[in-house]
Amino acid sequence: MVDIAADPSHPRYQSLLLRHRLEQAEKQGMLAGSAMIAHGRGEAFDYLLGEQTIDSARTATNHALAALRGAKHPVLSLNGNVAALAGRETLLLAEMLQCPVEINIFYRTPQRMKALLEHL
C-alpha cells in the first residue's frame, strides 16, 4: 500500500508516486541532495513531451538492449535514483544478461552505500 495522499485520478498521479518513492529513499539515506533536482529535470521533459515515450526514445532503448546483449562484458551501472525507482528491474535485467551491477555514485559515503546495498 502506498502512503501518499494523492488522488489516483490526478493526471500526474504516477509522477507523484515516483516522487514519493524518491522522498522515501532520501529519508533512508540512499540519495544525494541533488537527486530530486535530477529527477525534476526528467519530469520537465516528460511534461513537455506530453507524458509519452517518443519513437526515438523507444528506438534508443532497443538499441541499448541490443548493445548490452552483444557485449562481451556488459555491466549495468546504477545511481541512487535508479536503485530507488528501478532497482528490482535492474537486478532482473542483470540476471537475464548474466552481468554484474555496479553502484556508481558521485557523492559516496559509507552510509549511503550501505543504504543502497540494503535496498537492492
Biopython code that builds the backbone (N, CA, C, O; Angstrom):
import numpy as np
from Bio.PDB.StructureBuilder import StructureBuilder

atoms = [
    (1, "MET", "N", (0.840, -1.186, 0.000)),
    (1, "MET", "CA", (0.000, 0.000, 0.000)),
    (1, "MET", "C", (0.880, 1.244, 0.000)),
    (1, "MET", "O", (1.886, 1.296, 0.708)),
    (2, "VAL", "N", (0.517, 2.212, -0.766)),
    (2, "VAL", "CA", (1.276, 3.449, -0.885)),
    (2, "VAL", "C", (0.727, 4.448, 0.123)),
    (2, "VAL", "O", (-0.480, 4.681, 0.186)),
    (3, "ASP", "N", (1.618, 5.033, 0.908)),
    (3, "ASP", "CA", (1.201, 6.004, 1.916)),
    (3, "ASP", "C", (1.388, 7.427, 1.405)),
    (3, "ASP", "O", (2.242, 8.174, 1.884)),
    (4, "ILE", "N", (0.569, 7.780, 0.423)),
    (4, "ILE", "CA", (0.635, 9.115, -0.167)),
    (4, "ILE", "C", (-0.787, 9.628, -0.345)),
    (4, "ILE", "O", (-1.672, 8.902, -0.799)),
    (5, "ALA", "N", (-0.989, 10.872, 0.015)),
    (5, "ALA", "CA", (-2.315, 11.475, -0.106)),
    (5, "ALA", "C", (-2.436, 12.132, -1.472)),
    (5, "ALA", "O", (-2.356, 13.354, -1.599)),
    (6, "ALA", "N", (-2.628, 11.318, -2.475)),
    (6, "ALA", "CA", (-2.794, 11.832, -3.835)),
    (6, "ALA", "C", (-3.964, 11.101, -4.475)),
    (6, "ALA", "O", (-4.131, 9.894, -4.301)),
    (7, "ASP", "N", (-4.744, 11.825, -5.194)),
    (7, "ASP", "CA", (-5.913, 11.275, -5.858)),
    (7, "ASP", "C", (-5.482, 10.481, -7.088)),
    (7, "ASP", "O", (-4.847, 11.039, -7.982)),
    (8, "PRO", "N", (-5.815, 9.188, -7.153)),
    (8, "PRO", "CA", (-5.431, 8.377, -8.320)),
    (8, "PRO", "C", (-5.953, 8.914, -9.649)),
    (8, "PRO", "O", (-5.436, 8.547, -10.704)),
    (9, "SER", "N", (-6.961, 9.771, -9.617)),
    (9, "SER", "CA", (-7.464, 10.332, -10.874)),
    (9, "SER", "C", (-6.667, 11.566, -11.310)),
    (9, "SER", "O", (-6.906, 12.106, -12.390)),
    (10, "HIS", "N", (-5.737, 12.006, -10.488)),
    (10, "HIS", "CA", (-4.912, 13.171, -10.842)),
    (10, "HIS", "C", (-4.099, 12.826, -12.083)),
    (10, "HIS", "O", (-3.542, 11.730, -12.153)),
    (11, "PRO", "N", (-4.009, 13.727, -13.072)),
    (11, "PRO", "CA", (-3.298, 13.403, -14.321)),
    (11, "PRO", "C", (-1.809, 13.103, -14.123)),
    (11, "PRO", "O", (-1.198, 12.457, -14.974)),
    (12, "ARG", "N", (-1.224, 13.555, -13.032)),
    (12, "ARG", "CA", (0.199, 13.293, -12.781)),
    (12, "ARG", "C", (0.374, 12.331, -11.602)),
    (12, "ARG", "O", (1.403, 12.354, -10.926)),
    (13, "TYR", "N", (-0.617, 11.499, -11.362)),
    (13, "TYR", "CA", (-0.584, 10.582, -10.219)),
    (13, "TYR", "C", (0.652, 9.689, -10.242)),
    (13, "TYR", "O", (1.328, 9.548, -9.223)),
    (14, "GLN", "N", (0.958, 9.087, -11.389)),
    (14, "GLN", "CA", (2.130, 8.206, -11.469)),
    (14, "GLN", "C", (3.411, 8.973, -11.153)),
    (14, "GLN", "O", (4.306, 8.449, -10.489)),
    (15, "SER", "N", (3.495, 10.194, -11.620)),
    (15, "SER", "CA", (4.650, 11.034, -11.331)),
    (15, "SER", "C", (4.749, 11.314, -9.833)),
    (15, "SER", "O", (5.840, 11.298, -9.264)),
    (16, "LEU", "N", (3.613, 11.569, -9.204)),
    (16, "LEU", "CA", (3.596, 11.817, -7.759)),
    (16, "LEU", "C", (4.045, 10.581, -6.986)),
    (16, "LEU", "O", (4.738, 10.699, -5.976)),
    (17, "LEU", "N", (3.654, 9.402, -7.453)),
    (17, "LEU", "CA", (4.094, 8.165, -6.803)),
    (17, "LEU", "C", (5.606, 7.996, -6.904)),
    (17, "LEU", "O", (6.256, 7.628, -5.925)),
    (18, "LEU", "N", (6.168, 8.260, -8.077)),
    (18, "LEU", "CA", (7.622, 8.159, -8.243)),
    (18, "LEU", "C", (8.341, 9.158, -7.347)),
    (18, "LEU", "O", (9.335, 8.827, -6.699)),
    (19, "ARG", "N", (7.834, 10.365, -7.320)),
    (19, "ARG", "CA", (8.448, 11.394, -6.473)),
    (19, "ARG", "C", (8.396, 10.973, -5.004)),
    (19, "ARG", "O", (9.351, 11.183, -4.257)),
    (20, "HIS", "N", (7.280, 10.382, -4.599)),
    (20, "HIS", "CA", (7.145, 9.914, -3.218)),
    (20, "HIS", "C", (8.160, 8.811, -2.911)),
    (20, "HIS", "O", (8.742, 8.780, -1.827)),
    (21, "ARG", "N", (8.367, 7.915, -3.862)),
    (21, "ARG", "CA", (9.367, 6.855, -3.660)),
    (21, "ARG", "C", (10.757, 7.452, -3.490)),
    (21, "ARG", "O", (11.547, 6.958, -2.685)),
    (22, "LEU", "N", (11.065, 8.509, -4.237)),
    (22, "LEU", "CA", (12.356, 9.178, -4.071)),
    (22, "LEU", "C", (12.443, 9.861, -2.712)),
    (22, "LEU", "O", (13.501, 9.853, -2.082)),
    (23, "GLU", "N", (11.347, 10.450, -2.258)),
    (23, "GLU", "CA", (11.343, 11.064, -0.926)),
    (23, "GLU", "C", (11.645, 10.020, 0.142)),
    (23, "GLU", "O", (12.410, 10.277, 1.072)),
    (24, "GLN", "N", (11.046, 8.848, 0.006)),
    (24, "GLN", "CA", (11.298, 7.775, 0.968)),
    (24, "GLN", "C", (12.747, 7.305, 0.899)),
    (24, "GLN", "O", (13.369, 7.055, 1.931)),
    (25, "ALA", "N", (13.280, 7.185, -0.305)),
    (25, "ALA", "CA", (14.678, 6.768, -0.476)),
    (25, "ALA", "C", (15.622, 7.793, 0.136)),
    (25, "ALA", "O", (16.647, 7.430, 0.712)),
    (26, "GLU", "N", (15.283, 9.066, 0.014)),
    (26, "GLU", "CA", (16.119, 10.113, 0.609)),
    (26, "GLU", "C", (16.120, 9.983, 2.127)),
    (26, "GLU", "O", (17.162, 10.136, 2.765)),
    (27, "LYS", "N", (14.957, 9.703, 2.705)),
    (27, "LYS", "CA", (14.857, 9.528, 4.162)),
    (27, "LYS", "C", (15.677, 8.332, 4.633)),
    (27, "LYS", "O", (16.168, 8.317, 5.762)),
    (28, "GLN", "N", (15.824, 7.335, 3.772)),
    (28, "GLN", "CA", (16.606, 6.139, 4.110)),
    (28, "GLN", "C", (18.095, 6.346, 3.879)),
    (28, "GLN", "O", (18.892, 5.447, 4.148)),
    (29, "GLY", "N", (18.482, 7.516, 3.386)),
    (29, "GLY", "CA", (19.893, 7.821, 3.173)),
    (29, "GLY", "C", (20.458, 7.331, 1.856)),
    (29, "GLY", "O", (21.677, 7.285, 1.688)),
    (30, "MET", "N", (19.596, 6.963, 0.915)),
    (30, "MET", "CA", (20.056, 6.407, -0.357)),
    (30, "MET", "C", (20.458, 7.464, -1.379)),
    (30, "MET", "O", (21.220, 7.169, -2.300)),
    (31, "LEU", "N", (19.961, 8.686, -1.234)),
    (31, "LEU", "CA", (20.114, 9.681, -2.292)),
    (31, "LEU", "C", (20.963, 10.868, -1.867)),
    (31, "LEU", "O", (21.028, 11.229, -0.692)),
    (32, "ALA", "N", (21.602, 11.453, -2.848)),
    (32, "ALA", "CA", (22.323, 12.711, -2.637)),
    (32, "ALA", "C", (21.303, 13.845, -2.609)),
    (32, "ALA", "O", (20.164, 13.679, -3.047)),
    (33, "GLY", "N", (21.717, 14.986, -2.097)),
    (33, "GLY", "CA", (20.823, 16.130, -2.027)),
    (33, "GLY", "C", (20.314, 16.588, -3.380)),
    (33, "GLY", "O", (19.239, 17.182, -3.467)),
    (34, "SER", "N", (21.057, 16.326, -4.418)),
    (34, "SER", "CA", (20.673, 16.769, -5.764)),
    (34, "SER", "C", (19.768, 15.774, -6.491)),
    (34, "SER", "O", (19.400, 16.019, -7.639)),
    (35, "ALA", "N", (19.408, 14.681, -5.868)),
    (35, "ALA", "CA", (18.628, 13.635, -6.540)),
    (35, "ALA", "C", (17.273, 14.133, -7.028)),
    (35, "ALA", "O", (16.854, 13.808, -8.139)),
    (36, "MET", "N", (16.595, 14.912, -6.212)),
    (36, "MET", "CA", (15.279, 15.406, -6.620)),
    (36, "MET", "C", (15.398, 16.413, -7.759)),
    (36, "MET", "O", (14.508, 16.505, -8.605)),
    (37, "ILE", "N", (16.496, 17.169, -7.784)),
    (37, "ILE", "CA", (16.710, 18.106, -8.888)),
    (37, "ILE", "C", (16.869, 17.327, -10.191)),
    (37, "ILE", "O", (16.268, 17.676, -11.207)),
    (38, "ALA", "N", (17.672, 16.281, -10.158)),
    (38, "ALA", "CA", (17.884, 15.460, -11.355)),
    (38, "ALA", "C", (16.567, 14.843, -11.818)),
    (38, "ALA", "O", (16.268, 14.834, -13.012)),
    (39, "HIS", "N", (15.794, 14.334, -10.887)),
    (39, "HIS", "CA", (14.509, 13.736, -11.241)),
    (39, "HIS", "C", (13.568, 14.795, -11.826)),
    (39, "HIS", "O", (12.846, 14.529, -12.788)),
    (40, "GLY", "N", (13.582, 15.979, -11.245)),
    (40, "GLY", "CA", (12.725, 17.064, -11.726)),
    (40, "GLY", "C", (13.038, 17.467, -13.153)),
    (40, "GLY", "O", (12.137, 17.796, -13.925)),
    (41, "ARG", "N", (14.325, 17.441, -13.505)),
    (41, "ARG", "CA", (14.689, 17.751, -14.902)),
    (41, "ARG", "C", (14.042, 16.746, -15.841)),
    (41, "ARG", "O", (13.482, 17.121, -16.871)),
    (42, "GLY", "N", (14.119, 15.484, -15.490)),
    (42, "GLY", "CA", (13.497, 14.455, -16.319)),
    (42, "GLY", "C", (11.992, 14.619, -16.392)),
    (42, "GLY", "O", (11.394, 14.449, -17.455)),
    (43, "GLU", "N", (11.376, 14.950, -15.261)),
    (43, "GLU", "CA", (9.929, 15.170, -15.256)),
    (43, "GLU", "C", (9.541, 16.341, -16.153)),
    (43, "GLU", "O", (8.499, 16.307, -16.808)),
    (44, "ALA", "N", (10.367, 17.362, -16.182)),
    (44, "ALA", "CA", (10.077, 18.517, -17.040)),
    (44, "ALA", "C", (10.028, 18.095, -18.504)),
    (44, "ALA", "O", (9.142, 18.520, -19.245)),
    (45, "PHE", "N", (10.975, 17.261, -18.921)),
    (45, "PHE", "CA", (10.958, 16.782, -20.306)),
    (45, "PHE", "C", (9.750, 15.886, -20.551)),
    (45, "PHE", "O", (9.123, 15.966, -21.608)),
    (46, "ASP", "N", (9.415, 15.028, -19.575)),
    (46, "ASP", "CA", (8.217, 14.202, -19.715)),
    (46, "ASP", "C", (6.995, 15.079, -19.965)),
    (46, "ASP", "O", (6.182, 14.803, -20.847)),
    (47, "TYR", "N", (6.887, 16.125, -19.182)),
    (47, "TYR", "CA", (5.738, 17.026, -19.306)),
    (47, "TYR", "C", (5.718, 17.689, -20.682)),
    (47, "TYR", "O", (4.674, 17.754, -21.331)),
    (48, "LEU", "N", (6.874, 18.177, -21.120)),
    (48, "LEU", "CA", (6.955, 18.838, -22.426)),
    (48, "LEU", "C", (6.640, 17.883, -23.570)),
    (48, "LEU", "O", (6.104, 18.294, -24.600)),
    (49, "LEU", "N", (6.975, 16.603, -23.387)),
    (49, "LEU", "CA", (6.725, 15.610, -24.432)),
    (49, "LEU", "C", (5.332, 15.001, -24.318)),
    (49, "LEU", "O", (5.001, 14.066, -25.047)),
    (50, "GLY", "N", (4.524, 15.520, -23.417)),
    (50, "GLY", "CA", (3.151, 15.047, -23.299)),
    (50, "GLY", "C", (3.029, 13.708, -22.608)),
    (50, "GLY", "O", (2.078, 12.967, -22.856)),
    (51, "GLU", "N", (3.983, 13.385, -21.739)),
    (51, "GLU", "CA", (3.942, 12.140, -20.956)),
    (51, "GLU", "C", (3.941, 10.902, -21.845)),
    (51, "GLU", "O", (3.419, 9.856, -21.458)),
    (52, "GLN", "N", (4.517, 11.017, -23.021)),
    (52, "GLN", "CA", (4.568, 9.902, -23.961)),
    (52, "GLN", "C", (6.013, 9.526, -24.245)),
    (52, "GLN", "O", (6.890, 10.389, -24.295)),
    (53, "THR", "N", (6.256, 8.242, -24.429)),
    (53, "THR", "CA", (7.567, 7.802, -24.891)),
    (53, "THR", "C", (7.602, 8.019, -26.398)),
    (53, "THR", "O", (6.836, 7.410, -27.145)),
    (54, "ILE", "N", (8.500, 8.893, -26.831)),
    (54, "ILE", "CA", (8.574, 9.189, -28.262)),
    (54, "ILE", "C", (9.301, 8.059, -28.986)),
    (54, "ILE", "O", (10.060, 7.305, -28.377)),
    (55, "ASP", "N", (9.063, 7.955, -30.274)),
    (55, "ASP", "CA", (9.613, 6.853, -31.063)),
    (55, "ASP", "C", (11.131, 6.777, -30.981)),
    (55, "ASP", "O", (11.690, 5.685, -30.877)),
    (56, "SER", "N", (11.806, 7.920, -31.026)),
    (56, "SER", "CA", (13.274, 7.888, -30.984)),
    (56, "SER", "C", (13.781, 7.362, -29.642)),
    (56, "SER", "O", (14.830, 6.720, -29.593)),
    (57, "ALA", "N", (13.057, 7.621, -28.557)),
    (57, "ALA", "CA", (13.456, 7.093, -27.249)),
    (57, "ALA", "C", (13.256, 5.583, -27.202)),
    (57, "ALA", "O", (14.087, 4.858, -26.655)),
    (58, "ARG", "N", (12.164, 5.117, -27.769)),
    (58, "ARG", "CA", (11.906, 3.674, -27.815)),
    (58, "ARG", "C", (12.975, 2.979, -28.660)),
    (58, "ARG", "O", (13.469, 1.913, -28.293)),
    (59, "THR", "N", (13.327, 3.587, -29.791)),
    (59, "THR", "CA", (14.379, 3.038, -30.653)),
    (59, "THR", "C", (15.710, 3.010, -29.921)),
    (59, "THR", "O", (16.435, 2.017, -29.991)),
    (60, "ALA", "N", (16.040, 4.087, -29.219)),
    (60, "ALA", "CA", (17.298, 4.143, -28.464)),
    (60, "ALA", "C", (17.335, 3.070, -27.383)),
    (60, "ALA", "O", (18.380, 2.462, -27.147)),
    (61, "THR", "N", (16.208, 2.834, -26.729)),
    (61, "THR", "CA", (16.134, 1.786, -25.705)),
    (61, "THR", "C", (16.390, 0.417, -26.321)),
    (61, "THR", "O", (17.124, -0.392, -25.755)),
    (62, "ASN", "N", (15.793, 0.159, -27.466)),
    (62, "ASN", "CA", (16.004, -1.123, -28.147)),
    (62, "ASN", "C", (17.451, -1.295, -28.585)),
    (62, "ASN", "O", (17.998, -2.394, -28.495)),
    (63, "HIS", "N", (18.073, -0.226, -29.056)),
    (63, "HIS", "CA", (19.484, -0.291, -29.450)),
    (63, "HIS", "C", (20.379, -0.533, -28.235)),
    (63, "HIS", "O", (21.352, -1.282, -28.314)),
    (64, "ALA", "N", (20.047, 0.102, -27.119)),
    (64, "ALA", "CA", (20.832, -0.100, -25.895)),
    (64, "ALA", "C", (20.754, -1.556, -25.446)),
    (64, "ALA", "O", (21.768, -2.139, -25.062)),
    (65, "LEU", "N", (19.572, -2.145, -25.489)),
    (65, "LEU", "CA", (19.432, -3.547, -25.111)),
    (65, "LEU", "C", (20.212, -4.445, -26.062)),
    (65, "LEU", "O", (20.868, -5.390, -25.624)),
    (66, "ALA", "N", (20.146, -4.161, -27.347)),
    (66, "ALA", "CA", (20.905, -4.954, -28.322)),
    (66, "ALA", "C", (22.403, -4.843, -28.053)),
    (66, "ALA", "O", (23.126, -5.835, -28.147)),
    (67, "ALA", "N", (22.868, -3.646, -27.719)),
    (67, "ALA", "CA", (24.292, -3.462, -27.416)),
    (67, "ALA", "C", (24.684, -4.236, -26.165)),
    (67, "ALA", "O", (25.754, -4.843, -26.123)),
    (68, "LEU", "N", (23.836, -4.220, -25.154)),
    (68, "LEU", "CA", (24.125, -4.980, -23.933)),
    (68, "LEU", "C", (24.159, -6.481, -24.219)),
    (68, "LEU", "O", (25.045, -7.192, -23.743)),
    (69, "ARG", "N", (23.192, -6.953, -24.995)),
    (69, "ARG", "CA", (23.149, -8.383, -25.326)),
    (69, "ARG", "C", (24.366, -8.811, -26.136)),
    (69, "ARG", "O", (24.843, -9.937, -25.990)),
    (70, "GLY", "N", (24.870, -7.926, -26.984)),
    (70, "GLY", "CA", (26.009, -8.262, -27.829)),
    (70, "GLY", "C", (27.366, -8.001, -27.194)),
    (70, "GLY", "O", (28.394, -8.376, -27.758)),
    (71, "ALA", "N", (27.383, -7.367, -26.037)),
    (71, "ALA", "CA", (28.652, -7.019, -25.394)),
    (71, "ALA", "C", (29.347, -8.255, -24.831)),
    (71, "ALA", "O", (28.691, -9.176, -24.344)),
    (72, "LYS", "N", (30.673, -8.270, -24.899)),
    (72, "LYS", "CA", (31.443, -9.378, -24.327)),
    (72, "LYS", "C", (31.416, -9.341, -22.807)),
    (72, "LYS", "O", (31.347, -10.385, -22.158)),
    (73, "HIS", "N", (31.472, -8.144, -22.239)),
    (73, "HIS", "CA", (31.492, -7.993, -20.782)),
    (73, "HIS", "C", (30.556, -6.857, -20.355)),
    (73, "HIS", "O", (31.016, -5.805, -19.912)),
    (74, "PRO", "N", (29.248, -7.071, -20.486)),
    (74, "PRO", "CA", (28.327, -5.990, -20.116)),
    (74, "PRO", "C", (28.320, -5.760, -18.604)),
    (74, "PRO", "O", (28.529, -6.686, -17.820)),
    (75, "VAL", "N", (28.080, -4.534, -18.219)),
    (75, "VAL", "CA", (27.935, -4.146, -16.814)),
    (75, "VAL", "C", (26.800, -3.131, -16.744)),
    (75, "VAL", "O", (26.738, -2.208, -17.555)),
    (76, "LEU", "N", (25.914, -3.299, -15.787)),
    (76, "LEU", "CA", (24.873, -2.305, -15.557)),
    (76, "LEU", "C", (25.332, -1.399, -14.424)),
    (76, "LEU", "O", (25.695, -1.872, -13.347)),
    (77, "SER", "N", (25.315, -0.117, -14.670)),
    (77, "SER", "CA", (25.754, 0.875, -13.693)),
    (77, "SER", "C", (24.544, 1.685, -13.254)),
    (77, "SER", "O", (23.831, 2.243, -14.087)),
    (78, "LEU", "N", (24.313, 1.751, -11.959)),
    (78, "LEU", "CA", (23.157, 2.494, -11.490)),
    (78, "LEU", "C", (23.538, 3.511, -10.432)),
    (78, "LEU", "O", (24.539, 3.371, -9.729)),
    (79, "ASN", "N", (22.703, 4.545, -10.340)),
    (79, "ASN", "CA", (22.888, 5.564, -9.317)),
    (79, "ASN", "C", (21.776, 5.414, -8.279)),
    (79, "ASN", "O", (20.988, 4.471, -8.339)),
    (80, "GLY", "N", (21.716, 6.328, -7.347)),
    (80, "GLY", "CA", (20.724, 6.237, -6.286)),
    (80, "GLY", "C", (19.296, 6.300, -6.787)),
    (80, "GLY", "O", (18.443, 5.546, -6.320)),
    (81, "ASN", "N", (19.021, 7.190, -7.735)),
    (81, "ASN", "CA", (17.663, 7.299, -8.267)),
    (81, "ASN", "C", (17.231, 6.010, -8.955)),
    (81, "ASN", "O", (16.100, 5.557, -8.777)),
    (82, "VAL", "N", (18.119, 5.426, -9.731)),
    (82, "VAL", "CA", (17.782, 4.169, -10.414)),
    (82, "VAL", "C", (17.562, 3.065, -9.387)),
    (82, "VAL", "O", (16.621, 2.281, -9.514)),
    (83, "ALA", "N", (18.411, 2.997, -8.380)),
    (83, "ALA", "CA", (18.240, 1.987, -7.331)),
    (83, "ALA", "C", (16.884, 2.148, -6.651)),
    (83, "ALA", "O", (16.195, 1.163, -6.384)),
    (84, "ALA", "N", (16.507, 3.389, -6.374)),
    (84, "ALA", "CA", (15.245, 3.650, -5.683)),
    (84, "ALA", "C", (14.029, 3.362, -6.553)),
    (84, "ALA", "O", (13.028, 2.837, -6.066)),
    (85, "LEU", "N", (14.107, 3.698, -7.828)),
    (85, "LEU", "CA", (12.936, 3.594, -8.701)),
    (85, "LEU", "C", (12.881, 2.318, -9.530)),
    (85, "LEU", "O", (11.795, 1.866, -9.892)),
    (86, "ALA", "N", (14.032, 1.732, -9.835)),
    (86, "ALA", "CA", (14.045, 0.549, -10.708)),
    (86, "ALA", "C", (15.109, -0.452, -10.284)),
    (86, "ALA", "O", (15.674, -1.155, -11.122)),
    (87, "GLY", "N", (15.381, -0.520, -8.998)),
    (87, "GLY", "CA", (16.395, -1.448, -8.503)),
    (87, "GLY", "C", (16.076, -2.899, -8.834)),
    (87, "GLY", "O", (16.930, -3.634, -9.331)),
    (88, "ARG", "N", (14.851, -3.302, -8.555)),
    (88, "ARG", "CA", (14.440, -4.689, -8.824)),
    (88, "ARG", "C", (14.544, -5.001, -10.314)),
    (88, "ARG", "O", (15.033, -6.062, -10.700)),
    (89, "GLU", "N", (14.084, -4.076, -11.141)),
    (89, "GLU", "CA", (14.129, -4.282, -12.588)),
    (89, "GLU", "C", (15.565, -4.354, -13.094)),
    (89, "GLU", "O", (15.867, -5.129, -14.002)),
    (90, "THR", "N", (16.447, -3.552, -12.511)),
    (90, "THR", "CA", (17.859, -3.582, -12.896)),
    (90, "THR", "C", (18.472, -4.932, -12.553)),
    (90, "THR", "O", (19.232, -5.491, -13.343)),
    (91, "LEU", "N", (18.141, -5.458, -11.373)),
    (91, "LEU", "CA", (18.671, -6.766, -10.985)),
    (91, "LEU", "C", (18.121, -7.874, -11.881)),
    (91, "LEU", "O", (18.841, -8.818, -12.207)),
    (92, "LEU", "N", (16.865, -7.772, -12.279)),
    (92, "LEU", "CA", (16.295, -8.764, -13.203)),
    (92, "LEU", "C", (16.980, -8.704, -14.565)),
    (92, "LEU", "O", (17.265, -9.740, -15.165)),
    (93, "LEU", "N", (17.243, -7.492, -15.053)),
    (93, "LEU", "CA", (17.947, -7.341, -16.324)),
    (93, "LEU", "C", (19.358, -7.907, -16.222)),
    (93, "LEU", "O", (19.828, -8.574, -17.144)),
    (94, "ALA", "N", (20.034, -7.646, -15.111)),
    (94, "ALA", "CA", (21.385, -8.176, -14.913)),
    (94, "ALA", "C", (21.372, -9.703, -14.898)),
    (94, "ALA", "O", (22.274, -10.346, -15.434)),
    (95, "GLU", "N", (20.351, -10.267, -14.286)),
    (95, "GLU", "CA", (20.231, -11.729, -14.268)),
    (95, "GLU", "C", (20.018, -12.261, -15.684)),
    (95, "GLU", "O", (20.625, -13.259, -16.071)),
    (96, "MET", "N", (19.159, -11.598, -16.454)),
    (96, "MET", "CA", (18.899, -12.009, -17.830)),
    (96, "MET", "C", (20.170, -11.923, -18.675)),
    (96, "MET", "O", (20.452, -12.811, -19.480)),
    (97, "LEU", "N", (20.933, -10.844, -18.482)),
    (97, "LEU", "CA", (22.163, -10.641, -19.254)),
    (97, "LEU", "C", (23.356, -11.389, -18.666)),
    (97, "LEU", "O", (24.415, -11.476, -19.288)),
    (98, "GLN", "N", (23.175, -11.925, -17.467)),
    (98, "GLN", "CA", (24.261, -12.592, -16.736)),
    (98, "GLN", "C", (25.463, -11.656, -16.619)),
    (98, "GLN", "O", (26.585, -11.998, -16.990)),
    (99, "CYS", "N", (25.188, -10.466, -16.090)),
    (99, "CYS", "CA", (26.247, -9.471, -15.956)),
    (99, "CYS", "C", (26.225, -8.851, -14.561)),
    (99, "CYS", "O", (25.214, -8.906, -13.861)),
    (100, "PRO", "N", (27.346, -8.266, -14.170)),
    (100, "PRO", "CA", (27.390, -7.614, -12.861)),
    (100, "PRO", "C", (26.671, -6.264, -12.871)),
    (100, "PRO", "O", (26.420, -5.668, -13.919)),
    (101, "VAL", "N", (26.354, -5.813, -11.666)),
    (101, "VAL", "CA", (25.760, -4.496, -11.452)),
    (101, "VAL", "C", (26.724, -3.713, -10.577)),
    (101, "VAL", "O", (27.236, -4.231, -9.585)),
    (102, "GLU", "N", (26.970, -2.459, -10.950)),
    (102, "GLU", "CA", (27.797, -1.602, -10.108)),
    (102, "GLU", "C", (26.965, -0.420, -9.635)),
    (102, "GLU", "O", (26.084, 0.068, -10.344)),
    (103, "ILE", "N", (27.262, 0.025, -8.429)),
    (103, "ILE", "CA", (26.653, 1.247, -7.921)),
    (103, "ILE", "C", (27.668, 2.346, -8.154)),
    (103, "ILE", "O", (28.760, 2.329, -7.585)),
    (104, "ASN", "N", (27.304, 3.294, -8.987)),
    (104, "ASN", "CA", (28.214, 4.360, -9.392)),
    (104, "ASN", "C", (27.623, 5.689, -8.928)),
    (104, "ASN", "O", (26.802, 6.294, -9.618)),
    (105, "ILE", "N", (28.054, 6.129, -7.750)),
    (105, "ILE", "CA", (27.508, 7.369, -7.208)),
    (105, "ILE", "C", (28.624, 8.374, -6.988)),
    (105, "ILE", "O", (29.730, 8.021, -6.580)),
    (106, "PHE", "N", (28.315, 9.616, -7.261)),
    (106, "PHE", "CA", (29.302, 10.685, -7.148)),
    (106, "PHE", "C", (29.515, 11.078, -5.690)),
    (106, "PHE", "O", (30.657, 11.204, -5.247)),
    (107, "TYR", "N", (28.440, 11.273, -4.944)),
    (107, "TYR", "CA", (28.542, 11.664, -3.537)),
    (107, "TYR", "C", (28.531, 10.409, -2.670)),
    (107, "TYR", "O", (27.529, 10.085, -2.032)),
    (108, "ARG", "N", (29.662, 9.714, -2.659)),
    (108, "ARG", "CA", (29.761, 8.412, -1.991)),
    (108, "ARG", "C", (30.119, 8.585, -0.518)),
    (108, "ARG", "O", (31.082, 9.269, -0.168)),
    (109, "THR", "N", (29.320, 7.949, 0.330)),
    (109, "THR", "CA", (29.648, 7.835, 1.748)),
    (109, "THR", "C", (29.391, 6.391, 2.148)),
    (109, "THR", "O", (28.590, 5.713, 1.506)),
    (110, "PRO", "N", (30.051, 5.906, 3.191)),
    (110, "PRO", "CA", (29.781, 4.535, 3.637)),
    (110, "PRO", "C", (28.304, 4.328, 3.996)),
    (110, "PRO", "O", (27.744, 3.265, 3.727)),
    (111, "GLN", "N", (27.684, 5.327, 4.594)),
    (111, "GLN", "CA", (26.277, 5.201, 4.984)),
    (111, "GLN", "C", (25.373, 5.098, 3.753)),
    (111, "GLN", "O", (24.424, 4.313, 3.727)),
    (112, "ARG", "N", (25.677, 5.885, 2.760)),
    (112, "ARG", "CA", (24.862, 5.858, 1.541)),
    (112, "ARG", "C", (25.026, 4.529, 0.811)),
    (112, "ARG", "O", (24.044, 3.949, 0.349)),
    (113, "MET", "N", (26.251, 4.049, 0.707)),
    (113, "MET", "CA", (26.482, 2.752, 0.057)),
    (113, "MET", "C", (25.746, 1.643, 0.803)),
    (113, "MET", "O", (25.142, 0.769, 0.180)),
    (114, "LYS", "N", (25.794, 1.676, 2.120)),
    (114, "LYS", "CA", (25.105, 0.664, 2.926)),
    (114, "LYS", "C", (23.599, 0.708, 2.662)),
    (114, "LYS", "O", (22.968, -0.332, 2.477)),
    (115, "ALA", "N", (23.028, 1.906, 2.644)),
    (115, "ALA", "CA", (21.590, 2.045, 2.401)),
    (115, "ALA", "C", (21.209, 1.523, 1.013)),
    (115, "ALA", "O", (20.194, 0.844, 0.863)),
    (116, "LEU", "N", (22.015, 1.835, 0.008)),
    (116, "LEU", "CA", (21.728, 1.370, -1.355)),
    (116, "LEU", "C", (21.832, -0.147, -1.459)),
    (116, "LEU", "O", (20.964, -0.793, -2.048)),
    (117, "LEU", "N", (22.882, -0.710, -0.894)),
    (117, "LEU", "CA", (23.058, -2.162, -0.960)),
    (117, "LEU", "C", (21.950, -2.890, -0.209)),
    (117, "LEU", "O", (21.465, -3.924, -0.667)),
    (118, "GLU", "N", (21.550, -2.360, 0.932)),
    (118, "GLU", "CA", (20.457, -2.990, 1.679)),
    (118, "GLU", "C", (19.146, -2.915, 0.906)),
    (118, "GLU", "O", (18.339, -3.844, 0.950)),
    (119, "HIS", "N", (18.938, -1.821, 0.206)),
    (119, "HIS", "CA", (17.712, -1.675, -0.589)),
    (119, "HIS", "C", (17.677, -2.681, -1.738)),
    (119, "HIS", "O", (16.636, -3.267, -2.033)),
    (120, "LEU", "N", (18.819, -2.869, -2.373)),
    (120, "LEU", "CA", (18.870, -3.790, -3.509)),
    (120, "LEU", "C", (18.808, -5.228, -3.036)),
    (120, "LEU", "O", (18.838, -6.148, -3.853)),
]
sb = StructureBuilder()
sb.init_structure("model")
sb.init_model(0)
sb.init_chain("A")
sb.init_seg("    ")
for serial, (resi, resn, name, xyz) in enumerate(atoms, 1):
    if name == "N":
        sb.init_residue(resn, " ", resi, " ")
    sb.init_atom(name, np.array(xyz, "f"), 0.0, 1.0, " ", f" {name:<3s}", serial, name[0])
structure = sb.get_structure()
